[in-house]
Amino acid sequence: MDRTGGSGGGSDRRQTEESKPLLGEMSAPEGNKMGAAPCRRALLHCNGMRYKLLQEGDIQVCVIRHPRTFLSKILTSKFLRRWEPHHLTLADNSVASATEGRKGKDGFCALPWRNWEPACQNKESWSINSVSPTTTHPIPRSLGTACKPTGYMENSISYSAIEDVQLLSWENAPKYCLQLTIPGGTVLLQAANSYLRDQWFHSLQWKKKIYKYKKVLSNPGRWEVVLKEIRTLVDMALTSPLQDDSIHQAPLEIVSKLLSENNNLTTQDHESIIVAIAPLLENNHPPPDLCEFFCKHCRERPRSMVVIEVFTPVVQRILKHNMDFGKCPRLRLFTQEYILALNELNAGMEVVKKFIHSMHGPTGQCPHPRVLPNLVAVCLAAIYSCYEEFINSRDNSPSLKEIRNGCQQQCDRKPNLPLRLLHTSPDLVSQEATLTESRLKPVIVTSNDIHVEVERNNTANQKLTANVGNDSEPNLIDCLMVSPTCSTMSIELSAQADRILGCYVEILKMLSDYDDWRPALASLLQPIPFPKEALAHEKFTKELKYVIQRFAEDPRQEVHSCLLSVRAGKDGWFQLYSPGGVACDDDGELFASMVCVCNNVHILMGSCYKTKKFLLSLAENKLGPCMLLALRGNQTMVEILCLMLEYNIIDNNDTQLQIISTLESTDVGKRMYEQLCDRQRELKELQRKGGPTRLTLPSKSTDADLARLLSSGSFGNLENLSLAFTNVTSACAEHLIKLPSLKQLNLWSTQFGDAGLRLLSEHLTMLQVLNLCETPVTDAGLLALSSMKSLCSLNMNSTKLSADTYEDLKAKLPNLKEVDVRYTEAW
């Protein structure tokens, strides 16, 4: 029998595996150290036809046993040869038949779902050529009963038992046939045409070789031999005529499993393996375990040339083509570690900047729509990881590492530690007793990466909310004033987390510099997708301010409209970066820029809201910052206050009077207010009534702001003044003593000291309620209060009050009914 290979399907791989050893002969040139300057080998392509890898299919099967006797030689002759149709499955370990046939009287198997019968009853001319593999005929029930695969393929054929796979082309041989050489015989497979035959041939060869490589690399010996095997495996995948995703993924998965099971490799071994598989990575995503290996290499050797030469095209492909990091989280982690490795190079962020520019491209429009969302996803995940340990300790949720390793039992986890950002709202002095009851001392929670102040119990705050809710008509001016920033919350990151945070916030700043990316970036960041720990971290909000500034400066409506909240009742960047907001670290310059995009307030008002609706939202949430900036001469805020008066946004008379006083405190405000009064004469009537009776200064106001406000008009009727959470000092006392009707004064959390207290005690003898909570006053100033005989309520919480001074004050102030001395020596 002639078994020389035929020329079918354009394939030139016909030699037997006995003549070609499994181990490839690819070796690197001597003297070339892997990792020092990794050289990427060129892709090897197979010319000719391309095929899809077969996993299963219909084919005709004939088994020929090697003749041992004269009788067996006669039985195996071609005239007595019998063919069977089978639905073969190419599994990972063997070739098996998925045909469930019926065992008939003649002993062979027939297909119930694809039946066949010989087209010729002449045994001499019985050939598979006369039978169509796709012909179906009904089969009588009398032929037999259903059974498992029978006939030639009753038992599967292991790839290890297949000695050779060849194409057949001997004289008078059946067409489109290939043979599998097995111990003691040969299995003949016949397809319907030459293309299917070659497809079966290459698929069987691929399955057989992959099976061998899995066996060889599952028990590695010397690593130089393993490296040669990996190179041969990669070359086999690159030169295979099969065109399928699994062709390149299978070698990567084999190498991935090899690396996961051998953790004692040297750095040189790492780099050699990475360089060996590099050609496969140019058009394929690395599998999850291989991503873990790449992450480890980036962390341990960030300055290796492998990172630049090999990982760069891999990460570029991930960012351009990945559709969902949620399904492939380790691809995101690998991209994250790669960028951090770039940041560790000598040029640092300059290298990262060049990489971002390479992803965008040299033109004004990035041609790859997935790059920006993927980069933002990587940045958000990296920033979240900086605060992850503390977040887990706060909400008792498993970390990403615990999720990957299997979350531990609830009883083994850390106890729950409630956390909330400490937003305190300055209120009227008449409500101070309730407010001070709710204040608890913060405690420090320490983790390996973060030190943060939290509040253990919010029961008192719930009580405060209930009390405030019982007020039938809360004063508008008290409701509109902005809460102070979370001054009691401080976050300190570790050095590593701080570097990660700085790198990825800088990337967000780079992304905001591209005009074509800015609308999509603003839309992605509009819901504020950062943990509240990050928003309470001063460094983070200070660095992110650049991005928000870029949004505010952009004249496009789809960009600056994203500064507002995504829905009612939820804060947006507009609220966070306004004076008194969590993220505000200036005197309102960014807030004014957000309100007045490109120095034109009507752009934001006209494009996002109708003018009146927008003014109403400002009055409800940000009236305090608007008044403070107007008091400091900001023309945009002066215009805002004038518009509020013109459109009757403010209903409360005291609030209107305070706005009028604010406008008259500056030249530009006075001029615009006079123009407004010419249009609305009724505003002058309010001014003649002697000024407001209640006044609350916005947070972060200074002594100069207070002096400018009080000198702008008449405040002879002022009875209630709140300076809580402002930056006033004892120097403002000389202005306070000019308020003869003042009865209630709130100095909570200010820098008002003993000198100012002594001056007040000499002039404001009619003062009834005084709040000195968290002020730097001492016994020297508190003793002077003994002359204020009208005092009914005195709050000295968290001051330097001594027990002796407290007893002396109680004896000399007969009308004193409410006293708060918690967290003092007198407590």
Secondary structure, DSSP 4 states (H G I P E B T S, - for coil): ---PPP--TT----S-TTSS-SS----PPTT--TTTS--PPPPP---S--BPPPSEEEEEEEEEEPP-SHHHHHHTSTTS---EEEEEEE-SSEEEE----EE-TTS-EE-SSS----S---GGG--GGGS-TT------GGG-EE-SS-GGGSS-EEGGG--EEEE---TTPPSSEEEEEETTEEEEEE-SSHHHHHHHHHHHHHHHHHHHHHHHHHS---HHHHHHHHHHHHHHHHH-SB--HHHHHHHHHHHHHHHHT-----HHHHHHHHHHHHHHHTSSPPPHHHHHHHHHHHHH-TT-HHIIIIIHHHHHHHHHH---TTT-HHHHHHHHHHHHHHHTSTTTHHHHHHHHHHHH-SSSS-S-TTHHHHHHHHHHHHHHHHTHHHHHHHH-PPPHHHHHH-PPPGGGSPPP------------GGGHHHHHHH----EEEE-SS-EEEE-S--HHHHHHHHHHHT-SS--HHHHHSPPPP-TT--EE--HHHHHHHHHHHHHHHHHHT-TTTHHHHHHHHTT--S-HHHHT-HHHHHHHHHHHHHHHH---HHHHGGGS-SSTTS--HHHHTSTTSTT--SSSHHHHHHHSBTTBHHHHHHHHS-HHHHHHHHHHH-HHHHHHHHHTT-HHHHHHHHHHHHTT----HHHHHHHHHHHHTSHHHHHHHHHHHHH-THHHHHHTTTS-SEEEPPTT--HHHHHHHHTSS--TT--EEE-TTS--BGGGHHHHTT-TT--EEE-TTSB--HHHHHHHHHH-TT--EEE-TT----HHHHGGGGG-TT--EEE-TTS---HHHHHHHHHH-TT--EEE-TTSTT-
